[in-house]
Amino acid sequence: ETEAELLTYGSEQAYVQKCMACHGEDGISGTLQYPNIRGQKAMYIEAQLKAYRAGERLNKLMQSQAVALDDRTIKAIALYFSTR
Amino acid sequence: ETEAELLTYGSEQAYVQKCMACHGEDGISGTLQYPNIRGQKAMYIEAQLKAYRAGERLNKLMQSQAVALDDRTIKAIALYFSTR
């Protein structure tokens, strides 16, 4: 799957909109406790979502979001925000 | 202590240089696994450093850095990179 295809898949995904609810439409969060993810390293975003999903990184809200994500969607979300 | 005083303290601190070794001089890391911290929310940076220090967030390298930091230095580091 090319990056372009993954990006299209990511942007069509409801998950990207879910991330935006807390992390901001452009990945700059409007809440001081929530990190900006705009331009963040894709590999880092991916690793954190997997860590939340696996319960290796503890945060109730993020874990509740991450458990629903498969690897492809995680990659698409990471690619999407890292390229904002 | 004013933000300006904390910023001066932070920028003089060797710790800021230590952070730069992995996170980049301007907070944009040169390593794909290491997150950018430039312009990141100060409150988030502070919370993560405290979580590493307390062992609530697990990462050997970051824990080894964070255990040496007192609250004031953590605040100064967070202020420094959030204002890059």
N, CA and C atoms of all chains as a GROMACS GRO file, in nm:
protein
  504
    1GLU      N    1   0.086  -0.120   0.000
    1GLU     CA    2   0.000   0.000   0.000
    1GLU      C    3   0.089   0.125   0.000
    2THR      N    4   0.064   0.214  -0.090
    2THR     CA    5   0.149   0.334  -0.097
    2THR      C    6   0.109   0.432   0.014
    3GLU      N    7   0.200   0.526   0.040
    3GLU     CA    8   0.170   0.626   0.142
    3GLU      C    9   0.046   0.706   0.102
    4ALA      N   10   0.034   0.734  -0.027
    4ALA     CA   11  -0.080   0.812  -0.074
    4ALA      C   12  -0.211   0.738  -0.046
    5GLU      N   13  -0.210   0.605  -0.072
    5GLU     CA   14  -0.331   0.525  -0.048
    5GLU      C   15  -0.363   0.523   0.102
    6LEU      N   16  -0.256   0.507   0.183
    6LEU     CA   17  -0.276   0.502   0.328
    6LEU      C   18  -0.328   0.636   0.380
    7LEU      N   19  -0.277   0.742   0.317
    7LEU     CA   20  -0.318   0.877   0.359
    7LEU      C   21  -0.466   0.898   0.325
    8THR      N   22  -0.507   0.851   0.207
    8THR     CA   23  -0.648   0.864   0.167
    8THR      C   24  -0.736   0.783   0.262
    9TYR      N   25  -0.691   0.660   0.290
    9TYR     CA   26  -0.765   0.575   0.384
    9TYR      C   27  -0.774   0.646   0.520
   10GLY      N   28  -0.662   0.703   0.564
   10GLY     CA   29  -0.658   0.770   0.695
   10GLY      C   30  -0.753   0.888   0.700
   11SER      N   31  -0.747   0.968   0.596
   11SER     CA   32  -0.828   1.092   0.602
   11SER      C   33  -0.976   1.061   0.592
   12GLU      N   34  -1.009   0.946   0.532
   12GLU     CA   35  -1.152   0.913   0.522
   12GLU      C   36  -1.202   0.849   0.652
   13GLN      N   37  -1.109   0.812   0.735
   13GLN     CA   38  -1.144   0.736   0.854
   13GLN      C   39  -1.209   0.824   0.961
   14ALA      N   40  -1.312   0.775   1.021
   14ALA     CA   41  -1.374   0.850   1.130
   14ALA      C   42  -1.273   0.871   1.243
   15TYR      N   43  -1.174   0.779   1.252
   15TYR     CA   44  -1.080   0.792   1.364
   15TYR      C   45  -1.006   0.922   1.361
   16VAL      N   46  -0.968   0.964   1.239
   16VAL     CA   47  -0.892   1.090   1.230
   16VAL      C   48  -0.976   1.204   1.290
   17GLN      N   49  -1.106   1.200   1.260
   17GLN     CA   50  -1.195   1.304   1.319
   17GLN      C   51  -1.198   1.290   1.471
   18LYS      N   52  -1.198   1.163   1.518
   18LYS     CA   53  -1.198   1.143   1.664
   18LYS      C   54  -1.072   1.203   1.727
   19CYS      N   55  -0.958   1.182   1.663
   19CYS     CA   56  -0.833   1.237   1.719
   19CYS      C   57  -0.842   1.390   1.725
   20MET      N   58  -0.904   1.446   1.619
   20MET     CA   59  -0.912   1.592   1.612
   20MET      C   60  -0.994   1.651   1.725
   21ALA      N   61  -1.088   1.573   1.776
   21ALA     CA   62  -1.176   1.624   1.882
   21ALA      C   63  -1.093   1.675   2.000
   22CYS      N   64  -0.982   1.603   2.030
   22CYS     CA   65  -0.898   1.645   2.143
   22CYS      C   66  -0.768   1.711   2.096
   23HIS      N   67  -0.714   1.661   1.985
   23HIS     CA   68  -0.583   1.708   1.943
   23HIS      C   69  -0.589   1.822   1.843
   24GLY      N   70  -0.713   1.867   1.811
   24GLY     CA   71  -0.727   1.982   1.722
   24GLY      C   72  -0.732   1.940   1.576
   25GLU      N   73  -0.806   2.018   1.497
   25GLU     CA   74  -0.824   1.983   1.355
   25GLU      C   75  -0.692   1.972   1.281
   26ASP      N   76  -0.600   2.060   1.318
   26ASP     CA   77  -0.468   2.057   1.251
   26ASP      C   78  -0.362   1.993   1.340
   27GLY      N   79  -0.408   1.927   1.446
   27GLY     CA   80  -0.312   1.858   1.532
   27GLY      C   81  -0.252   1.947   1.640
   28ILE      N   82  -0.303   2.070   1.650
   28ILE     CA   83  -0.261   2.157   1.760
   28ILE      C   84  -0.377   2.160   1.860
   29SER      N   85  -0.355   2.101   1.975
   29SER     CA   86  -0.467   2.082   2.067
   29SER      C   87  -0.508   2.212   2.136
   30GLY      N   88  -0.637   2.224   2.162
   30GLY     CA   89  -0.688   2.344   2.228
   30GLY      C   90  -0.692   2.325   2.379
   31THR      N   91  -0.642   2.210   2.425
   31THR     CA   92  -0.645   2.181   2.569
   31THR      C   93  -0.501   2.165   2.618
   32LEU      N   94  -0.466   2.239   2.721
   32LEU     CA   95  -0.325   2.246   2.764
   32LEU      C   96  -0.267   2.110   2.804
   33GLN      N   97  -0.354   2.019   2.851
   33GLN     CA   98  -0.302   1.887   2.894
   33GLN      C   99  -0.280   1.794   2.775
   34TYR      N  100  -0.349   1.822   2.663
   34TYR     CA  101  -0.341   1.729   2.549
   34TYR      C  102  -0.229   1.772   2.455
   35PRO      N  103  -0.144   1.676   2.416
   35PRO     CA  104  -0.030   1.712   2.332
   35PRO      C  105  -0.071   1.750   2.190
   36ASN      N  106   0.009   1.839   2.134
   36ASN     CA  107  -0.001   1.865   1.992
   36ASN      C  108   0.054   1.741   1.920
   37ILE      N  109  -0.006   1.706   1.808
   37ILE     CA  110   0.046   1.592   1.732
   37ILE      C  111   0.078   1.632   1.588
   38ARG      N  112   0.056   1.759   1.558
   38ARG     CA  113   0.085   1.810   1.424
   38ARG      C  114   0.235   1.796   1.395
   39GLY      N  115   0.269   1.732   1.283
   39GLY     CA  116   0.409   1.719   1.246
   39GLY      C  117   0.489   1.630   1.337
   40GLN      N  118   0.422   1.558   1.426
   40GLN     CA  119   0.496   1.468   1.516
   40GLN      C  120   0.550   1.351   1.433
   41LYS      N  121   0.656   1.289   1.480
   41LYS     CA  122   0.715   1.176   1.409
   41LYS      C  123   0.611   1.064   1.396
   42ALA      N  124   0.589   1.017   1.272
   42ALA     CA  125   0.489   0.911   1.249
   42ALA      C  126   0.523   0.786   1.331
   43MET      N  127   0.651   0.752   1.336
   43MET     CA  128   0.692   0.631   1.408
   43MET      C  129   0.659   0.644   1.557
   44TYR      N  130   0.672   0.767   1.608
   44TYR     CA  131   0.643   0.790   1.751
   44TYR      C  132   0.493   0.780   1.776
   45ILE      N  133   0.414   0.844   1.691
   45ILE     CA  134   0.267   0.837   1.707
   45ILE      C  135   0.223   0.691   1.704
   46GLU      N  136   0.277   0.618   1.606
   46GLU     CA  137   0.239   0.476   1.591
   46GLU      C  138   0.276   0.398   1.717
   47ALA      N  139   0.397   0.420   1.766
   47ALA     CA  140   0.442   0.346   1.886
   47ALA      C  141   0.355   0.378   2.007
   48GLN      N  142   0.315   0.506   2.019
   48GLN     CA  143   0.233   0.545   2.136
   48GLN      C  144   0.093   0.485   2.127
   49LEU      N  145   0.033   0.488   2.008
   49LEU     CA  146  -0.101   0.430   1.993
   49LEU      C  147  -0.097   0.280   2.023
   50LYS      N  148   0.009   0.213   1.978
   50LYS     CA  149   0.020   0.069   2.007
   50LYS      C  150   0.043   0.045   2.156
   51ALA      N  151   0.120   0.135   2.220
   51ALA     CA  152   0.146   0.121   2.365
   51ALA      C  153   0.016   0.143   2.444
   52TYR      N  154  -0.064   0.239   2.401
   52TYR     CA  155  -0.195   0.259   2.468
   52TYR      C  156  -0.282   0.137   2.446
   53ARG      N  157  -0.285   0.089   2.323
   53ARG     CA  158  -0.370  -0.027   2.287
   53ARG      C  159  -0.333  -0.149   2.371
   54ALA      N  160  -0.202  -0.166   2.392
   54ALA     CA  161  -0.154  -0.284   2.466
   54ALA      C  162  -0.155  -0.260   2.617
   55GLY      N  163  -0.188  -0.138   2.658
   55GLY     CA  164  -0.190  -0.108   2.802
   55GLY      C  165  -0.050  -0.092   2.860
   56GLU      N  166   0.048  -0.073   2.770
   56GLU     CA  167   0.185  -0.052   2.817
   56GLU      C  168   0.204   0.094   2.859
   57ARG      N  169   0.130   0.181   2.795
   57ARG     CA  170   0.127   0.321   2.836
   57ARG      C  171  -0.013   0.348   2.890
   58LEU      N  172  -0.019   0.400   3.011
   58LEU     CA  173  -0.148   0.407   3.081
   58LEU      C  174  -0.214   0.542   3.066
   59ASN      N  175  -0.333   0.542   3.005
   59ASN     CA  176  -0.417   0.662   3.000
   59ASN      C  177  -0.555   0.612   2.957
   60LYS      N  178  -0.653   0.627   3.050
   60LYS     CA  179  -0.785   0.565   3.025
   60LYS      C  180  -0.846   0.613   2.893
   61LEU      N  181  -0.843   0.746   2.875
   61LEU     CA  182  -0.906   0.803   2.755
   61LEU      C  183  -0.838   0.751   2.628
   62MET      N  184  -0.704   0.756   2.627
   62MET     CA  185  -0.633   0.714   2.507
   62MET      C  186  -0.646   0.563   2.485
   63GLN      N  187  -0.649   0.489   2.595
   63GLN     CA  188  -0.663   0.343   2.578
   63GLN      C  189  -0.799   0.310   2.518
   64SER      N  190  -0.901   0.383   2.563
   64SER     CA  191  -1.037   0.357   2.512
   64SER      C  192  -1.045   0.388   2.362
   65GLN      N  193  -0.963   0.482   2.318
   65GLN     CA  194  -0.959   0.513   2.174
   65GLN      C  195  -0.877   0.408   2.098
   66ALA      N  196  -0.762   0.373   2.157
   66ALA     CA  197  -0.666   0.290   2.082
   66ALA      C  198  -0.711   0.144   2.067
   67VAL      N  199  -0.788   0.095   2.165
   67VAL     CA  200  -0.824  -0.048   2.157
   67VAL      C  201  -0.903  -0.081   2.031
   68ALA      N  202  -0.968   0.023   1.974
   68ALA     CA  203  -1.053   0.000   1.857
   68ALA      C  204  -0.973   0.005   1.726
   69LEU      N  205  -0.844   0.033   1.734
   69LEU     CA  206  -0.768   0.059   1.612
   69LEU      C  207  -0.686  -0.063   1.570
   70ASP      N  208  -0.696  -0.097   1.440
   70ASP     CA  209  -0.607  -0.202   1.391
   70ASP      C  210  -0.476  -0.137   1.343
   71ASP      N  211  -0.380  -0.220   1.309
   71ASP     CA  212  -0.247  -0.168   1.276
   71ASP      C  213  -0.252  -0.072   1.156
   72ARG      N  214  -0.336  -0.106   1.057
   72ARG     CA  215  -0.342  -0.023   0.937
   72ARG      C  216  -0.396   0.116   0.972
   73THR      N  217  -0.500   0.118   1.055
   73THR     CA  218  -0.559   0.247   1.093
   73THR      C  219  -0.460   0.328   1.176
   74ILE      N  220  -0.386   0.260   1.263
   74ILE     CA  221  -0.284   0.329   1.342
   74ILE      C  222  -0.180   0.393   1.250
   75LYS      N  223  -0.135   0.315   1.151
   75LYS     CA  224  -0.036   0.369   1.055
   75LYS      C  225  -0.095   0.489   0.980
   76ALA      N  226  -0.223   0.479   0.944
   76ALA     CA  227  -0.287   0.586   0.867
   76ALA      C  228  -0.300   0.713   0.953
   77ILE      N  229  -0.338   0.696   1.078
   77ILE     CA  230  -0.350   0.811   1.169
   77ILE      C  231  -0.213   0.877   1.189
   78ALA      N  232  -0.112   0.793   1.210
   78ALA     CA  233   0.024   0.845   1.232
   78ALA      C  234   0.072   0.921   1.109
   79LEU      N  235   0.047   0.862   0.991
   79LEU     CA  236   0.090   0.928   0.866
   79LEU      C  237   0.014   1.059   0.848
   80TYR      N  238  -0.116   1.055   0.878
   80TYR     CA  239  -0.199   1.175   0.859
   80TYR      C  240  -0.147   1.293   0.941
   81PHE      N  241  -0.131   1.275   1.073
   81PHE     CA  242  -0.093   1.390   1.156
   81PHE      C  243   0.055   1.427   1.141
   82SER      N  244   0.138   1.329   1.107
   82SER     CA  245   0.280   1.364   1.091
   82SER      C  246   0.301   1.447   0.964
   83THR      N  247   0.203   1.442   0.873
   83THR     CA  248   0.219   1.518   0.748
   83THR      C  249   0.135   1.645   0.746
   84ARG      N  250   0.083   1.686   0.867
   84ARG     CA  251   0.009   1.814   0.872
   84ARG      C  252   0.109   1.930   0.880
   85GLU      N  253   0.831   3.313   4.095
   85GLU     CA  254   0.931   3.322   3.988
   85GLU      C  255   0.858   3.351   3.856
   86THR      N  256   0.905   3.448   3.786
   86THR     CA  257   0.837   3.483   3.659
   86THR      C  258   0.877   3.383   3.551
   87GLU      N  259   0.795   3.379   3.445
   87GLU     CA  260   0.827   3.291   3.331
   87GLU      C  261   0.964   3.327   3.274
   88ALA      N  262   0.992   3.457   3.267
   88ALA     CA  263   1.120   3.502   3.210
   88ALA      C  264   1.237   3.447   3.294
   89GLU      N  265   1.221   3.453   3.428
   89GLU     CA  266   1.329   3.402   3.516
   89GLU      C  267   1.345   3.251   3.498
   90LEU      N  268   1.228   3.183   3.489
   90LEU     CA  269   1.233   3.037   3.473
   90LEU      C  270   1.295   3.000   3.338
   91LEU      N  271   1.264   3.081   3.238
   91LEU     CA  272   1.318   3.055   3.104
   91LEU      C  273   1.471   3.073   3.104
   92THR      N  274   1.518   3.178   3.174
   92THR     CA  275   1.663   3.202   3.183
   92THR      C  276   1.728   3.085   3.256
   93TYR      N  277   1.666   3.047   3.368
   93TYR     CA  278   1.718   2.932   3.444
   93TYR      C  279   1.721   2.809   3.354
   94GLY      N  280   1.614   2.789   3.281
   94GLY     CA  281   1.604   2.670   3.194
   94GLY      C  282   1.712   2.671   3.087
   95SER      N  283   1.727   2.785   3.022
   95SER     CA  284   1.820   2.787   2.908
   95SER      C  285   1.965   2.775   2.956
   96GLU      N  286   1.990   2.812   3.081
   96GLU     CA  287   2.128   2.799   3.132
   96GLU      C  288   2.155   2.656   3.180
   97GLN      N  289   2.049   2.581   3.191
   97GLN     CA  290   2.063   2.449   3.251
   97GLN      C  291   2.125   2.349   3.155
   98ALA      N  292   2.214   2.270   3.205
   98ALA     CA  293   2.275   2.166   3.120
   98ALA      C  294   2.166   2.070   3.071
   99TYR      N  295   2.056   2.062   3.151
   99TYR     CA  296   1.952   1.964   3.112
   99TYR      C  297   1.894   1.996   2.976
  100VAL      N  298   1.877   2.124   2.949
  100VAL     CA  299   1.819   2.160   2.819
  100VAL      C  300   1.910   2.108   2.707
  101GLN      N  301   2.042   2.120   2.730
  101GLN     CA  302   2.135   2.067   2.628
  101GLN      C  303   2.118   1.914   2.617
  102LYS      N  304   2.100   1.851   2.734
  102LYS     CA  305   2.082   1.704   2.732
  102LYS      C  306   1.959   1.666   2.649
  103CYS      N  307   1.851   1.740   2.666
  103CYS     CA  308   1.728   1.709   2.591
  103CYS      C  309   1.755   1.722   2.441
  104MET      N  310   1.833   1.827   2.409
  104MET     CA  311   1.860   1.854   2.268
  104MET      C  312   1.938   1.741   2.201
  105ALA      N  313   2.015   1.668   2.280
  105ALA     CA  314   2.098   1.560   2.222
  105ALA      C  315   2.009   1.462   2.145
  106CYS      N  316   1.888   1.436   2.198
  106CYS     CA  317   1.798   1.341   2.131
  106CYS      C  318   1.683   1.413   2.059
  107HIS      N  319   1.636   1.522   2.120
  107HIS     CA  320   1.516   1.587   2.066
  107HIS      C  321   1.548   1.701   1.971
  108GLY      N  322   1.677   1.721   1.945
  108GLY     CA  323   1.715   1.824   1.848
  108GLY      C  324   1.731   1.960   1.912
  109GLU      N  325   1.821   2.041   1.859
  109GLU     CA  326   1.850   2.173   1.917
  109GLU      C  327   1.726   2.259   1.923
  110ASP      N  328   1.643   2.248   1.822
  110ASP     CA  329   1.521   2.330   1.821
  110ASP      C  330   1.398   2.247   1.859
  111GLY      N  331   1.423   2.126   1.911
  111GLY     CA  332   1.310   2.044   1.954
  111GLY      C  333   1.250   1.959   1.845
  112ILE      N  334   1.315   1.959   1.728
  112ILE     CA  335   1.274   1.870   1.620
  112ILE      C  336   1.378   1.758   1.614
  113SER      N  337   1.336   1.638   1.652
  113SER     CA  338   1.435   1.533   1.668
  113SER      C  339   1.484   1.479   1.533
  114GLY      N  340   1.610   1.439   1.533
  114GLY     CA  341   1.669   1.384   1.409
  114GLY      C  342   1.655   1.233   1.404
  115THR      N  343   1.586   1.178   1.504
  115THR     CA  344   1.570   1.032   1.510
  115THR      C  345   1.421   0.999   1.502
  116LEU      N  346   1.385   0.912   1.409
  116LEU     CA  347   1.242   0.889   1.381
  116LEU      C  348   1.164   0.838   1.502
  117GLN      N  349   1.232   0.768   1.594
  117GLN     CA  350   1.160   0.714   1.711
  117GLN      C  351   1.139   0.818   1.819
  118TYR      N  352   1.222   0.925   1.815
  118TYR     CA  353   1.217   1.024   1.924
  118TYR      C  354   1.122   1.137   1.885
  119PRO      N  355   1.029   1.171   1.977
  119PRO     CA  356   0.930   1.273   1.943
  119PRO      C  357   0.989   1.413   1.932
  120ASN      N  358   0.928   1.490   1.843
  120ASN     CA  359   0.956   1.633   1.842
  120ASN      C  360   0.895   1.692   1.969
  121ILE      N  361   0.960   1.789   2.027
  121ILE     CA  362   0.904   1.854   2.147
  121ILE      C  363   0.894   2.005   2.127
  122ARG      N  364   0.933   2.050   2.009
  122ARG     CA  365   0.925   2.194   1.978
  122ARG      C  366   0.780   2.237   1.979
  123GLY      N  367   0.750   2.342   2.056
  123GLY     CA  368   0.614   2.395   2.059
  123GLY      C  369   0.513   2.303   2.124
  124GLN      N  370   0.561   2.195   2.187
  124GLN     CA  371   0.468   2.104   2.254
  124GLN      C  372   0.408   2.176   2.375
  125LYS      N  373   0.292   2.134   2.419
  125LYS     CA  374   0.226   2.195   2.535
  125LYS      C  375   0.317   2.179   2.659
  126ALA      N  376   0.346   2.291   2.726
  126ALA     CA  377   0.434   2.286   2.844
  126ALA      C  378   0.377   2.192   2.951
  127MET      N  379   0.245   2.198   2.970
  127MET     CA  380   0.181   2.114   3.073
  127MET      C  381   0.200   1.966   3.040
  128TYR      N  382   0.197   1.936   2.908
  128TYR     CA  383   0.213   1.796   2.867
  128TYR      C  384   0.358   1.750   2.889
  129ILE      N  385   0.452   1.833   2.848
  129ILE     CA  386   0.594   1.798   2.868
  129ILE      C  387   0.620   1.775   3.017
  130GLU      N  388   0.568   1.866   3.099
  130GLU     CA  389   0.589   1.857   3.244
  130GLU      C  390   0.529   1.726   3.298
  131ALA      N  391   0.408   1.696   3.255
  131ALA     CA  392   0.341   1.574   3.304
  131ALA      C  393   0.418   1.449   3.261
  132GLN      N  394   0.472   1.451   3.138
  132GLN     CA  395   0.544   1.331   3.092
  132GLN      C  396   0.676   1.313   3.167
  133LEU      N  397   0.749   1.424   3.189
  133LEU     CA  398   0.876   1.413   3.263
  133LEU      C  399   0.851   1.361   3.405
  134LYS      N  400   0.742   1.410   3.467
  134LYS     CA  401   0.709   1.363   3.602
  134LYS      C  402   0.668   1.216   3.600
  135ALA      N  403   0.597   1.175   3.492
  135ALA     CA  404   0.555   1.034   3.480
  135ALA      C  405   0.677   0.944   3.460
  136TYR      N  406   0.772   0.989   3.383
  136TYR     CA  407   0.895   0.911   3.366
  136TYR      C  408   0.970   0.905   3.499
  137ARG      N  409   0.978   1.018   3.565
  137ARG     CA  410   1.052   1.025   3.692
  137ARG      C  411   0.991   0.930   3.796
  138ALA      N  412   0.857   0.922   3.794
  138ALA     CA  413   0.788   0.839   3.893
  138ALA      C  414   0.776   0.694   3.847
  139GLY      N  415   0.820   0.666   3.724
  139GLY     CA  416   0.810   0.529   3.672
  139GLY      C  417   0.668   0.493   3.631
  140GLU      N  418   0.583   0.597   3.617
  140GLU     CA  419   0.445   0.569   3.574
  140GLU      C  420   0.439   0.550   3.424
  141ARG      N  421   0.530   0.618   3.354
  141ARG     CA  422   0.547   0.598   3.210
  141ARG      C  423   0.682   0.531   3.191
  142LEU      N  424   0.682   0.418   3.119
  142LEU     CA  425   0.803   0.335   3.117
  142LEU      C  426   0.888   0.361   2.995
  143ASN      N  427   1.010   0.407   3.017
  143ASN     CA  428   1.109   0.418   2.909
  143ASN      C  429   1.244   0.435   2.980
  144LYS      N  430   1.331   0.336   2.962
  144LYS     CA  431   1.457   0.335   3.040
  144LYS      C  432   1.536   0.462   3.020
  145LEU      N  433   1.551   0.500   2.892
  145LEU     CA  434   1.634   0.617   2.863
  145LEU      C  435   1.574   0.743   2.925
  146MET      N  436   1.442   0.761   2.907
  146MET     CA  437   1.380   0.882   2.959
  146MET      C  438   1.377   0.880   3.112
  147GLN      N  439   1.357   0.761   3.170
  147GLN     CA  440   1.357   0.755   3.316
  147GLN      C  441   1.493   0.792   3.372
  148SER      N  442   1.600   0.746   3.303
  148SER     CA  443   1.735   0.777   3.352
  148SER      C  444   1.762   0.927   3.346
  149GLN      N  445   1.696   0.995   3.252
  149GLN     CA  446   1.713   1.141   3.244
  149GLN      C  447   1.626   1.209   3.351
  150ALA      N  448   1.504   1.162   3.363
  150ALA     CA  449   1.406   1.235   3.446
  150ALA      C  450   1.433   1.223   3.596
  151VAL      N  451   1.494   1.111   3.638
  151VAL     CA  452   1.512   1.093   3.784
  151VAL      C  453   1.600   1.202   3.843
  152ALA      N  454   1.681   1.265   3.757
  152ALA     CA  455   1.776   1.366   3.808
  152ALA      C  456   1.713   1.506   3.815
  153LEU      N  457   1.586   1.516   3.771
  153LEU     CA  458   1.528   1.650   3.758
  153LEU      C  459   1.436   1.685   3.875
  154ASP      N  460   1.454   1.805   3.931
  154ASP     CA  461   1.359   1.849   4.033
  154ASP      C  462   1.244   1.922   3.962
  155ASP      N  463   1.141   1.956   4.038
  155ASP     CA  464   1.021   2.014   3.978
  155ASP      C  465   1.052   2.144   3.903
  156ARG      N  466   1.139   2.225   3.960
  156ARG     CA  467   1.169   2.354   3.898
  156ARG      C  468   1.238   2.334   3.762
  157THR      N  469   1.331   2.240   3.758
  157THR     CA  470   1.401   2.214   3.631
  157THR      C  471   1.305   2.156   3.528
  158ILE      N  472   1.213   2.071   3.575
  158ILE     CA  473   1.113   2.015   3.484
  158ILE      C  474   1.028   2.127   3.425
  159LYS      N  475   0.986   2.219   3.511
  159LYS     CA  476   0.905   2.333   3.463
  159LYS      C  477   0.985   2.417   3.363
  160ALA      N  478   1.114   2.435   3.392
  160ALA     CA  479   1.199   2.518   3.306
  160ALA      C  480   1.218   2.451   3.170
  161ILE      N  481   1.239   2.320   3.171
  161ILE     CA  482   1.257   2.246   3.044
  161ILE      C  483   1.128   2.253   2.962
  162ALA      N  484   1.015   2.233   3.031
  162ALA     CA  485   0.885   2.235   2.962
  162ALA      C  486   0.860   2.373   2.901
  163LEU      N  487   0.890   2.478   2.979
  163LEU     CA  488   0.870   2.614   2.930
  163LEU      C  489   0.962   2.642   2.812
  164TYR      N  490   1.086   2.596   2.826
  164TYR     CA  491   1.185   2.621   2.721
  164TYR      C  492   1.140   2.564   2.586
  165PHE      N  493   1.108   2.435   2.582
  165PHE     CA  494   1.076   2.373   2.452
  165PHE      C  495   0.937   2.412   2.402
  166SER      N  496   0.847   2.441   2.495
  166SER     CA  497   0.713   2.480   2.449
  166SER      C  498   0.716   2.619   2.384
  167THR      N  499   0.821   2.693   2.414
  167THR     CA  500   0.829   2.829   2.356
  167THR      C  501   0.928   2.840   2.241
  168ARG      N  502   0.970   2.721   2.186
  168ARG     CA  503   1.059   2.726   2.068
  168ARG      C  504   0.975   2.746   1.942
   0.00000   0.00000   0.00000
